Amino acid sequence: MEGGPLVRIMGCDARLQLSAVKGKACARLYIKKTFHDWKSVFYNSWVGFYRLPYNKSDYYDTYQYAVKFTKIGTTATDDYDIYQYRSSLTIAPDVQIRFLLDKKYDNVLAQTVPWERDEEETPACSFPEFLYEPELYDANNVVPVKIDSYDAGLQLFTKDGKACAQIYIKKTFKNWKDTFRYSWVGFYTSSQSKNNKYDTFQYATKFGAKVG
């Protein structure tokens, strides 16, 4: 089993981990043995599985309630019991899991870092045919993420200490300005912020002149 870093579940003696089991995304809960009433505290809590880390919390691919996880015999330390749920979602770069306290989608108590690819894998988003200069992508060493269902990608990078966004549009995506007429990119200081709690934003069609 491959496993990512453990993430603390806010306010609780528990941890969340994303791992891979036989090619499927798997969630593990590490419950401290002194956390005796965890099933009562987490009675309505659930773990959502997401293909992309920027998907809204209600846009999960699958989920499971915390109290329905299965206890496993393997223990990382003597202090924690480990509970596991193996999903039907194929593990892939950018897959993320989140621990939500209850049925309200904004009560996210923990979220893992996106799943990373193996070095020998092909990058998730390489855009040799896109309009924007690849040098900027190489210099920042940040892989653009695909905009779901479209021949386009989005990249976050820094310039002069400021957060910048760059959109990659495939040359065959001729009507992208019509498609993205009302689309916008929001900038957030926290990954747990609601979509309407952005710090600043810009419409996609108002991005600066084409680079290169």
Backbone bond lengths (Angstrom), bond angles and torsions (degrees), N, CA, C in turn:
res aa  C-N    CA-C-N  psi(-1)  N-CA   C-N-CA  omega(-1)  CA-C   N-CA-C  phi
1 M - - - 1.464 - - 1.518 110.17 -
2 E 1.310 116.02 133.26 1.457 121.81 171.84 1.522 108.12 -94.07
3 G 1.324 116.17 143.97 1.453 119.39 -179.26 1.510 112.40 -139.29
4 G 1.323 115.76 142.62 1.449 121.32 175.94 1.518 110.73 -88.18
5 P 1.330 117.60 -176.80 1.461 120.96 -179.32 1.530 111.60 -68.41
6 L 1.324 115.84 150.64 1.451 121.24 175.74 1.525 109.88 -78.57
7 V 1.321 115.52 139.94 1.456 121.84 -179.85 1.522 108.35 -119.88
8 R 1.316 116.91 131.11 1.460 120.81 -179.34 1.518 110.90 -69.46
9 I 1.327 116.61 134.38 1.453 122.09 173.95 1.521 107.12 -83.35
10 M 1.293 116.72 115.58 1.455 123.39 -169.13 1.522 112.82 -53.11
11 G 1.329 116.18 126.74 1.455 122.35 176.22 1.507 115.85 79.95
12 C 1.343 117.27 5.20 1.464 120.40 -175.07 1.525 110.58 -134.40
13 D 1.321 116.01 154.86 1.462 121.28 174.64 1.524 108.87 -84.95
14 A 1.321 115.24 66.57 1.463 121.39 -177.14 1.515 108.97 -152.46
15 R 1.328 115.49 157.91 1.458 122.63 -178.65 1.527 109.14 -133.44
16 L 1.318 114.66 155.11 1.463 122.06 178.77 1.520 108.52 -121.53
17 Q 1.332 116.14 140.25 1.471 120.49 179.65 1.524 110.11 -140.20
18 L 1.315 115.22 136.37 1.468 122.10 171.44 1.515 108.05 -96.99
19 S 1.318 115.87 131.74 1.458 120.07 178.43 1.526 109.11 -141.58
20 A 1.321 115.65 176.81 1.463 121.68 179.62 1.519 109.30 -123.35
21 V 1.326 116.02 131.23 1.464 122.00 177.23 1.521 107.89 -130.24
22 K 1.313 115.73 113.24 1.465 121.71 178.64 1.531 111.13 52.23
23 G 1.316 116.06 42.10 1.450 121.26 175.37 1.513 115.72 82.65
24 K 1.326 117.72 2.08 1.459 121.31 -179.65 1.526 110.58 -111.16
25 A 1.330 115.89 148.32 1.459 120.98 176.71 1.518 109.35 -70.77
26 C 1.303 115.01 133.37 1.458 120.94 -174.37 1.527 108.22 -131.07
27 A 1.322 117.07 138.31 1.463 122.10 177.01 1.514 109.43 -109.32
28 R 1.325 114.55 140.00 1.461 120.78 175.48 1.517 109.40 -124.91
29 L 1.313 115.37 137.19 1.458 122.24 173.03 1.520 108.70 -110.25
30 Y 1.316 116.14 125.19 1.457 122.43 174.92 1.532 106.57 -101.31
31 I 1.313 117.00 110.43 1.459 122.68 -176.80 1.533 108.51 -107.85
32 K 1.327 116.22 120.53 1.453 119.71 179.03 1.522 109.53 -62.74
33 K 1.310 116.51 137.47 1.461 120.79 -173.44 1.521 112.99 -64.10
34 T 1.321 116.88 -20.87 1.463 120.03 176.38 1.531 112.33 -82.41
35 F 1.317 117.45 -6.97 1.465 122.59 178.98 1.535 107.42 -86.65
36 H 1.327 115.84 71.26 1.460 121.38 -169.88 1.531 113.70 -68.34
37 D 1.322 117.14 -32.54 1.467 119.56 -174.98 1.522 112.32 -99.11
38 W 1.334 117.07 27.17 1.460 119.55 -174.55 1.524 112.52 -61.60
39 K 1.340 117.78 -32.72 1.466 119.09 -179.04 1.522 111.46 -68.80
40 S 1.324 116.41 -30.33 1.468 119.43 175.26 1.520 110.56 -73.89
41 V 1.332 116.94 -44.25 1.461 121.46 179.83 1.524 110.85 -62.98
42 F 1.343 116.40 -40.27 1.466 122.29 -176.69 1.531 113.32 -99.28
43 Y 1.322 116.56 22.72 1.467 119.54 -173.86 1.525 112.28 -57.74
44 N 1.334 116.78 -38.16 1.475 120.94 179.80 1.525 112.69 -105.28
45 S 1.323 117.15 10.18 1.459 121.23 -176.95 1.524 111.05 -83.59
46 W 1.325 114.92 151.04 1.456 119.35 -178.50 1.522 110.24 -148.84
47 V 1.324 114.36 160.38 1.459 121.99 178.25 1.520 108.17 -112.29
48 G 1.317 115.65 122.89 1.459 120.83 177.73 1.514 111.16 -99.74
49 F 1.316 116.34 145.01 1.462 123.43 178.17 1.523 108.22 -109.19
50 Y 1.339 115.90 130.06 1.462 121.58 -174.13 1.530 110.76 -127.60
51 R 1.320 116.29 135.27 1.465 120.75 178.21 1.528 111.56 -69.94
52 L 1.321 116.04 -31.81 1.457 121.21 -176.56 1.521 109.57 -132.79
53 P 1.335 118.02 140.01 1.460 120.17 -174.88 1.519 114.35 -70.37
54 Y 1.350 118.54 -16.50 1.455 119.51 179.98 1.526 112.57 -95.47
55 N 1.332 118.23 3.00 1.456 120.00 174.74 1.523 110.27 -65.33
56 K 1.322 116.60 143.74 1.455 120.16 176.04 1.529 109.37 -64.79
57 S 1.338 115.82 156.96 1.468 119.81 -174.57 1.518 113.21 -62.90
58 D 1.318 117.82 -25.82 1.461 119.41 178.01 1.531 112.65 -85.38
59 Y 1.334 116.58 0.46 1.459 121.05 -179.65 1.531 109.68 -105.45
60 Y 1.339 115.59 53.31 1.460 121.94 179.88 1.527 110.44 -85.71
61 D 1.323 115.36 159.15 1.467 119.97 176.69 1.521 111.33 -90.15
62 T 1.317 116.35 -37.15 1.449 122.33 175.72 1.519 107.47 -158.28
63 Y 1.321 117.01 170.18 1.464 120.20 -178.74 1.530 109.72 -156.42
64 Q 1.324 115.31 168.65 1.453 121.07 172.28 1.521 109.23 -152.98
65 Y 1.337 116.33 142.06 1.461 120.75 176.37 1.522 110.16 -70.19
66 A 1.339 115.63 142.76 1.465 121.14 -176.22 1.528 111.94 -59.97
67 V 1.320 116.72 -38.28 1.467 119.71 -176.32 1.529 112.29 -72.39
68 K 1.340 116.63 -9.77 1.465 120.49 178.49 1.525 112.59 -99.14
69 F 1.332 117.06 2.51 1.461 119.59 173.91 1.527 109.15 -65.68
70 T 1.324 116.15 153.01 1.462 121.47 -178.77 1.518 110.78 -98.73
71 K 1.315 116.52 129.91 1.462 120.53 178.02 1.521 109.13 -70.80
72 I 1.318 116.59 134.93 1.461 121.13 179.39 1.513 109.69 -116.12
73 G 1.316 115.25 156.12 1.459 120.61 -173.72 1.508 114.21 -75.31
74 T 1.360 116.83 -28.39 1.456 119.75 -177.51 1.519 109.77 -68.88
75 T 1.319 117.89 131.01 1.455 121.48 178.71 1.517 109.97 -124.01
76 A 1.328 116.25 135.89 1.453 120.81 178.46 1.519 111.16 -76.51
77 T 1.339 116.63 -37.34 1.461 122.15 177.09 1.516 107.68 -141.52
78 D 1.306 115.76 171.04 1.464 120.25 177.75 1.516 112.07 -76.63
79 D 1.337 117.09 -9.36 1.463 121.21 -174.35 1.517 114.11 -90.13
80 Y 1.330 117.92 -15.29 1.457 120.98 -172.80 1.529 112.31 -125.71
81 D 1.328 114.91 143.35 1.460 121.50 164.92 1.523 107.19 -95.79
82 I 1.335 115.75 145.73 1.462 120.00 -175.87 1.528 109.75 -115.27
83 Y 1.319 115.13 131.27 1.461 122.86 177.70 1.524 108.29 -121.58
84 Q 1.322 115.60 143.80 1.461 119.51 -170.27 1.524 111.53 -136.02
85 Y 1.341 114.56 147.10 1.455 121.14 171.04 1.523 108.60 -137.73
86 R 1.318 115.77 124.36 1.455 121.67 178.25 1.523 108.26 -98.78
87 S 1.330 116.86 120.36 1.463 121.60 -175.81 1.529 110.76 -88.87
88 S 1.324 114.51 177.82 1.466 121.33 175.61 1.523 111.67 -92.72
89 L 1.347 116.77 -2.48 1.457 121.16 -177.20 1.533 110.61 -79.87
90 T 1.312 116.54 127.16 1.465 120.83 178.16 1.524 109.60 -67.65
91 I 1.313 116.38 131.48 1.460 120.09 179.03 1.524 109.48 -68.76
92 A 1.307 115.59 138.69 1.468 121.45 -177.63 1.520 108.12 -161.04
93 P 1.322 117.22 161.49 1.459 119.43 175.91 1.534 111.22 -54.21
94 D 1.327 115.61 139.93 1.465 125.26 178.02 1.520 114.00 84.31
95 V 1.334 119.26 -8.21 1.459 119.99 175.40 1.530 108.86 -60.98
96 Q 1.313 115.17 139.55 1.462 121.14 -178.52 1.530 109.24 -139.55
97 I 1.333 116.79 151.03 1.456 120.50 171.24 1.523 109.02 -121.70
98 R 1.329 115.41 149.95 1.464 122.05 179.95 1.516 109.87 -132.60
99 F 1.318 115.00 144.26 1.466 121.51 176.97 1.513 107.80 -104.08
100 L 1.327 115.98 118.32 1.464 121.49 -178.47 1.526 109.52 -111.77
101 L 1.314 115.66 136.12 1.459 120.83 -174.01 1.510 112.84 -65.89
102 D 1.343 116.01 -40.49 1.456 119.51 -175.36 1.527 109.33 -152.44
103 K 1.297 116.65 -159.84 1.454 120.74 -175.13 1.527 112.98 -77.49
104 K 1.333 117.21 -6.72 1.453 120.47 175.62 1.525 108.69 -81.54
105 Y 1.312 116.60 122.85 1.454 120.60 -171.16 1.525 113.61 -70.76
106 D 1.325 117.83 -12.39 1.461 118.70 -179.18 1.523 113.16 -91.47
107 N 1.324 118.20 -3.05 1.464 121.64 -179.78 1.530 110.93 -90.90
108 V 1.322 116.43 63.39 1.455 121.81 179.40 1.525 108.79 -87.59
109 L 1.332 116.49 115.35 1.462 121.26 -178.21 1.521 112.80 -93.75
110 A 1.314 116.75 -17.62 1.468 120.08 178.92 1.521 108.74 -163.37
111 Q 1.326 115.67 147.59 1.456 120.99 172.11 1.520 108.35 -147.87
112 T 1.307 115.55 139.47 1.460 119.96 -177.18 1.518 110.58 -82.24
113 V 1.302 115.84 162.48 1.458 119.77 170.63 1.527 107.38 -69.34
114 P 1.319 118.36 150.77 1.469 120.27 178.77 1.524 111.26 -58.39
115 W 1.311 115.58 145.13 1.460 121.45 178.59 1.515 109.95 -61.06
116 E 1.322 116.42 134.89 1.458 120.62 -178.56 1.519 110.40 -97.50
117 R 1.335 114.50 150.27 1.464 120.24 -179.71 1.518 109.96 -84.90
118 D 1.317 114.39 159.62 1.459 119.96 172.36 1.515 108.95 -71.65
119 E 1.321 116.58 151.68 1.463 120.70 -177.55 1.513 112.84 -60.00
120 E 1.339 115.49 -32.00 1.459 117.54 -176.06 1.516 112.90 -81.67
121 E 1.347 117.88 -6.97 1.441 120.59 -179.35 1.525 111.08 -75.98
122 T 1.313 115.13 159.04 1.453 120.34 174.60 1.517 108.99 -73.57
123 P 1.325 120.42 139.74 1.459 121.33 -179.49 1.521 111.67 -55.58
124 A 1.329 115.83 148.51 1.465 121.33 -176.43 1.511 111.36 -62.09
125 C 1.305 116.65 -34.14 1.453 120.39 -175.86 1.515 109.25 -143.44
126 S 1.285 117.88 91.76 1.464 119.28 171.58 1.523 106.00 -107.51
127 F 1.318 116.73 133.54 1.445 120.45 -170.98 1.525 111.42 -125.04
128 P 1.313 119.06 66.33 1.462 120.26 -178.57 1.519 113.10 -66.40
129 E 1.328 117.50 -21.46 1.458 120.17 -177.09 1.524 112.32 -99.06
130 F 1.334 117.85 4.72 1.439 119.68 -174.19 1.525 111.41 -83.24
131 L 1.308 115.78 164.14 1.447 121.14 -171.81 1.523 114.29 -75.24
132 Y 1.323 117.40 -24.49 1.450 119.32 -170.29 1.517 112.21 -95.06
133 E 1.307 116.64 151.36 1.455 121.25 -168.80 1.523 112.49 -63.84
134 P 1.318 117.83 128.27 1.460 120.32 -179.86 1.519 112.52 -71.48
135 E 1.331 118.55 -18.73 1.467 120.66 -178.77 1.523 111.62 -60.07
136 L 1.328 117.13 -35.56 1.457 120.17 -179.07 1.521 110.58 -67.66
137 Y 1.308 115.97 -39.75 1.457 120.79 176.86 1.524 110.30 -63.40
138 D 1.327 118.17 -44.31 1.460 121.37 -179.93 1.525 111.33 -65.54
139 A 1.331 116.97 -42.55 1.458 120.73 -176.06 1.520 111.81 -64.74
140 N 1.322 117.42 -35.34 1.457 120.31 -178.66 1.522 112.70 -88.96
141 N 1.330 115.37 -14.83 1.462 120.58 178.36 1.522 111.91 56.39
142 V 1.328 116.55 37.31 1.456 122.05 177.17 1.518 107.91 -118.53
143 V 1.317 116.84 121.03 1.456 120.79 -177.16 1.525 109.91 -76.71
144 P 1.321 119.51 125.50 1.467 120.54 175.57 1.523 110.65 -61.79
145 V 1.312 116.36 148.63 1.463 120.54 176.09 1.519 108.73 -103.44
146 K 1.313 115.69 143.86 1.460 120.13 -177.53 1.524 109.94 -72.32
147 I 1.319 115.88 137.42 1.458 120.92 172.53 1.522 106.72 -80.83
148 D 1.293 115.68 114.67 1.461 122.54 -169.22 1.528 112.37 -49.98
149 S 1.335 115.75 130.18 1.477 125.07 175.39 1.523 114.41 74.68
150 Y 1.348 118.25 2.66 1.448 120.41 -178.38 1.528 110.94 -128.08
151 D 1.321 116.24 155.13 1.463 121.52 175.63 1.517 109.17 -82.70
152 A 1.306 115.44 65.08 1.459 121.89 -176.83 1.518 109.33 -152.83
153 G 1.320 114.92 158.79 1.461 120.22 179.41 1.512 110.54 -139.95
154 L 1.326 116.00 159.52 1.458 122.47 -179.38 1.523 109.05 -126.77
155 Q 1.326 115.83 137.08 1.459 121.21 -177.96 1.523 110.60 -133.07
156 L 1.313 115.48 135.13 1.461 122.46 172.44 1.521 108.79 -101.88
157 F 1.338 116.88 133.53 1.458 119.81 176.51 1.531 107.94 -150.82
158 T 1.307 116.13 175.10 1.460 120.56 179.92 1.522 110.33 -117.72
159 K 1.320 115.19 146.50 1.456 121.94 175.86 1.519 107.91 -147.19
160 D 1.320 115.95 122.25 1.462 121.72 -178.30 1.522 111.57 55.16
161 G 1.347 115.22 36.48 1.458 120.79 177.35 1.511 115.09 78.00
162 K 1.322 118.54 7.07 1.456 122.74 -179.27 1.525 110.85 -111.16
163 A 1.329 115.79 147.78 1.462 120.97 175.50 1.526 109.43 -74.10
164 C 1.324 115.96 130.95 1.465 121.62 -179.81 1.519 109.72 -128.08
165 A 1.312 115.11 152.15 1.464 121.18 176.32 1.514 109.01 -121.19
166 Q 1.306 115.25 142.99 1.456 121.27 177.34 1.523 108.62 -132.08
167 I 1.305 116.55 132.42 1.461 121.70 178.80 1.523 109.03 -105.03
168 Y 1.333 115.13 131.10 1.460 121.36 176.06 1.525 107.48 -102.70
169 I 1.322 117.02 123.05 1.458 122.46 179.94 1.517 109.00 -116.58
170 K 1.307 116.59 121.53 1.456 119.47 178.45 1.524 109.80 -65.80
171 K 1.327 115.97 140.51 1.458 120.53 -173.67 1.526 113.03 -61.09
172 T 1.327 116.74 -24.96 1.465 120.27 179.01 1.531 112.30 -80.52
173 F 1.335 117.36 -9.17 1.464 122.30 179.69 1.538 107.32 -86.38
174 K 1.320 115.61 73.17 1.462 121.98 -170.15 1.532 113.03 -67.17
175 N 1.330 117.30 -36.55 1.463 120.40 -173.39 1.525 112.24 -99.23
176 W 1.335 117.15 30.40 1.452 119.64 -174.99 1.539 112.18 -62.74
177 K 1.318 118.29 -33.46 1.468 119.84 -179.19 1.519 111.95 -67.82
178 D 1.330 116.72 -34.82 1.465 119.34 174.96 1.525 110.84 -70.63
179 T 1.336 115.29 -42.94 1.462 119.96 -179.27 1.523 111.59 -63.44
180 F 1.336 116.37 -41.06 1.464 121.91 -176.92 1.532 112.82 -99.74
181 R 1.336 116.75 25.13 1.466 120.24 -174.89 1.523 111.65 -56.26
182 Y 1.339 116.62 -39.76 1.471 120.20 -178.32 1.532 112.12 -107.57
183 S 1.300 117.05 11.92 1.469 120.82 -178.53 1.523 110.60 -82.95
184 W 1.319 115.92 149.52 1.461 120.49 -178.27 1.514 110.72 -146.57
185 V 1.318 115.15 158.69 1.467 122.50 178.87 1.521 107.85 -112.38
186 G 1.317 116.40 123.50 1.457 121.51 179.00 1.519 111.08 -101.78
187 F 1.310 116.63 146.36 1.466 123.45 177.14 1.533 108.02 -110.97
188 Y 1.340 115.83 130.64 1.462 121.92 -173.81 1.526 110.68 -129.04
189 T 1.325 116.43 140.02 1.460 119.96 177.37 1.521 111.60 -85.17
190 S 1.334 118.04 -14.28 1.458 122.12 178.25 1.515 110.03 -134.84
191 S 1.324 116.63 137.26 1.465 121.04 179.01 1.522 111.79 -70.04
192 Q 1.329 117.84 -14.09 1.457 121.26 180.00 1.531 112.68 -95.93
193 S 1.318 117.20 0.89 1.463 120.59 179.38 1.531 110.48 -67.46
194 K 1.319 116.21 145.61 1.464 120.03 173.88 1.531 108.78 -67.37
195 N 1.321 115.09 158.98 1.466 118.95 -177.54 1.534 112.57 -60.64
196 N 1.328 117.77 -27.95 1.464 119.64 -179.80 1.526 112.31 -89.36
197 K 1.317 117.72 5.52 1.466 122.02 179.18 1.536 110.62 -106.48
198 Y 1.314 115.84 43.75 1.458 121.00 179.92 1.531 110.21 -78.34
199 D 1.334 115.44 158.83 1.459 120.67 176.46 1.529 111.16 -87.18
200 T 1.316 115.04 -37.00 1.454 120.87 174.65 1.528 107.38 -159.26
201 F 1.327 117.65 170.19 1.465 120.55 -178.34 1.519 109.00 -155.65
202 Q 1.342 114.54 168.29 1.459 120.80 172.57 1.522 108.94 -152.78
203 Y 1.351 115.72 141.41 1.458 119.86 175.95 1.528 109.74 -69.52
204 A 1.332 115.39 143.12 1.467 120.66 -176.74 1.521 111.78 -59.27
205 T 1.328 116.91 -39.04 1.460 120.05 -177.47 1.536 112.13 -74.44
206 K 1.328 117.25 -8.94 1.464 120.27 179.78 1.524 112.48 -104.79
207 F 1.326 116.17 10.08 1.461 118.74 173.33 1.525 108.64 -60.75
208 G 1.331 116.38 156.05 1.460 120.93 -177.26 1.513 113.69 -58.90
209 A 1.310 115.51 177.07 1.456 121.17 -177.49 1.526 111.65 -58.42
210 K 1.303 115.20 151.78 1.451 122.31 179.02 1.527 109.88 -53.91
211 V 1.335 114.11 136.63 1.472 120.02 -179.14 1.518 109.55 -87.94
212 G 1.302 117.24 135.82 1.459 119.94 175.16 1.519 113.25 82.41
